[in-house]
């Protein structure tokens, strides 16, 4: 009887030690979207915003319309393509390819995107290209959803400075 009790106690102690020493698993990289500070052992589940952002996105723009005297109303929604491709730029830099025009942005570990002021050349539906200043912010929320809020500012000859705000929904 004593031998069975000793064997039982030994098994209980070994089991207790084995299971209580199990390390908390999770993503241990502080630059990941799903970083788990309590994790002691990396389980390979880390998700990085920089990687999620890359690829082809189907976009749905919701832009203000531009009313120009004599010319009429121009819908910026009609000038934006149905898809954009986000390309790697190294570090936290990404390039947003909009009809072969690249806009650069930076993404942080939480997926927040900043498009610093930059000038690109596009035709906003007038039949001739304009130098357009682009700025904005956005968020890559998951592997297949995100959004961008961009402001396009430009000068139209004989009309003056114009500015259009666009909210763009992105889906992969």
Buried (B, 14 or more C-beta within 10 A) or exposed (E): EEEEEEEEEEEEEEEEEEEEEEEEBBBBBEBBBEBBEEBEEBEEBBBBBBBBBBEEBEBEBEBBEBEBEEEEEBBBBEBBEEEBBBBEBEEBEBBBBBEEEBBBBBBEBEBEBEBEEEEBEBEBBBEEEBEBBBBBBBBBBEEEBBBBBBBBBBEBEEEEEBEBBBBBBBEB
